[in-house]
């Protein structure tokens, strides 16, 4: 007699249970925070079109 296997599957979303900060891509660089940006870079980010998720 073979043991029964648990065939129940759990749906897991990609990234579920993981903490991460927002990552921005501005002029080819991936950055997490904007605290070290100059005024021109901040203006560029502010003027971009924002898309909701």
C-alpha positions in Angstrom: 0.0 0.0 0.0 1.4 3.4 -0.9 1.1 6.4 1.4 -1.3 9.1 0.4 0.3 12.3 -0.9 -1.1 15.7 0.0 -2.4 16.9 -3.4 -3.8 20.2 -2.1 -2.0 23.1 -3.7 -1.7 26.6 -2.2 -1.7 29.6 -4.4 1.2 31.9 -3.6 1.6 35.4 -5.2 5.1 36.4 -6.5 6.7 38.5 -3.7 4.2 37.5 -1.1 5.6 37.6 2.4 8.7 39.6 1.4 9.3 43.2 2.4 10.7 45.5 -0.2 10.8 49.2 -0.9 9.7 50.9 -4.1 12.4 50.9 -6.8 12.5 53.7 -9.4 14.2 53.7 -12.7 15.3 57.2 -13.6 17.6 57.9 -16.5 18.8 54.3 -16.6 19.6 53.9 -12.9 17.7 51.8 -10.4 17.3 53.6 -7.1 15.4 53.0 -3.9 15.3 56.5 -2.4 15.5 60.0 -3.8 17.2 61.6 -0.8 20.5 62.1 -2.6 19.1 63.5 -5.8 19.8 67.0 -7.1 16.9 69.4 -7.9 16.9 68.5 -11.7 16.6 64.8 -11.0 13.8 65.4 -8.5 12.0 67.6 -11.0 12.3 64.9 -13.6 10.7 62.3 -11.3 8.0 64.7 -10.3 7.1 65.6 -13.9 6.8 62.0 -15.1 3.4 60.4 -15.7 2.4 58.1 -12.8 0.7 54.8 -13.5 -1.3 53.1 -10.8 -1.0 49.4 -10.2 
